[in-house]
Amino acid sequence: MIHPEWRLLSDHMSLTVNIVIIEEHIQTKKCTIIKNSKEERNFITELIKIIKHLNTEQILSKEILEWVIQQFADNTERTWFKHSRNINITKCLKLWWNKEC
């Protein structure tokens, strides 16, 4: 904002700048499965079973399709949390993660 009324004896005007700082949540934990671990193998094995047991022959309506998809999502999420673990995100991990991904 320029304030011409704040001009005194000079030709200069005062300038005010407002900087808005928004509070942001920074995630410090991450749920992950270690690559090539026993947990990863178990997760993949269970996920294959979940997919094989999907009943796709009886999908006769949009509602049934949505129900099947929701069941698949719920089972996948439950299996993920069963085999994953929480890790703390540190500055070094963030740098490594961004480099690898």
C-alpha positions in Angstrom: 0.0 0.0 0.0 1.3 3.4 -0.9 0.6 6.2 1.7 0.8 9.6 -0.1 -0.5 11.3 3.1 2.6 10.2 4.9 4.8 12.2 2.6 6.7 14.9 4.5 9.0 17.4 3.0 10.4 15.1 0.3 9.0 13.6 -2.9 9.1 10.1 -1.4 6.1 8.2 -0.2 6.0 5.5 2.4 5.3 2.0 1.3 3.8 -0.7 3.5 4.0 -4.4 2.6 1.9 -7.0 4.4 3.2 -10.5 4.3 0.8 -13.2 5.3 2.3 -16.2 7.0 0.0 -19.2 7.0 0.6 -21.9 9.6 1.2 -25.2 7.9 1.2 -28.7 9.4 4.4 -30.5 8.7 4.2 -34.3 8.8 6.7 -35.9 11.1 5.7 -39.5 10.8 5.1 -41.8 7.8 3.6 -45.2 7.5 5.8 -47.4 5.3 6.8 -50.9 4.3 10.5 -51.5 3.9 11.4 -52.5 0.3 12.4 -56.2 -0.1 11.4 -57.0 3.5 9.4 -59.9 5.0 6.6 -57.4 5.6 6.6 -56.4 1.9 6.4 -60.0 0.8 3.5 -60.7 3.3 1.7 -57.6 2.2 1.9 -58.5 -1.5 0.8 -62.1 -0.7 -2.2 -60.9 1.2 -3.1 -58.3 -1.4 -3.0 -61.0 -4.1 -5.5 -63.0 -2.0 -7.7 -60.0 -1.6 -7.8 -59.4 -5.4 -8.4 -63.1 -6.1 -11.4 -63.2 -3.7 -13.1 -60.2 -5.3 -16.6 -61.3 -6.5 -16.8 -59.5 -9.8 -19.4 -61.9 -11.4 -22.3 -60.5 -9.4 -21.8 -56.8 -10.3 -25.2 -56.0 -11.7 -25.5 -52.3 -10.7 -23.6 -49.2 -9.8 -24.4 -49.7 -6.1 -22.9 -53.2 -6.1 -19.8 -52.0 -8.0 -19.3 -49.2 -5.4 -19.8 -51.8 -2.6 -17.2 -54.2 -4.1 -14.7 -51.3 -4.6 -15.2 -50.1 -1.0 -14.6 -53.6 0.3 -11.4 -53.9 -1.7 -10.2 -50.5 -0.5 -11.0 -51.3 3.2 -9.3 -54.7 3.0 -6.3 -53.2 1.2 -6.0 -50.5 3.9 -6.3 -53.0 6.7 -3.6 -55.2 5.2 -1.4 -52.1 4.6 -1.6 -51.1 8.3 -1.1 -54.7 9.4 2.3 -55.0 7.6 3.5 -51.3 7.7 5.2 -49.4 10.5 5.4 -45.8 11.5 8.8 -44.1 11.0 9.8 -40.6 12.0 10.5 -38.3 9.1 13.8 -36.5 9.6 15.6 -34.0 7.4 18.0 -36.7 6.2 15.1 -39.0 5.4 13.3 -36.2 3.4 16.4 -35.6 1.3 16.9 -39.4 0.7 13.2 -39.9 0.0 13.1 -37.1 -2.6 16.3 -38.4 -4.3 15.0 -42.0 -4.5 11.5 -41.1 -5.6 
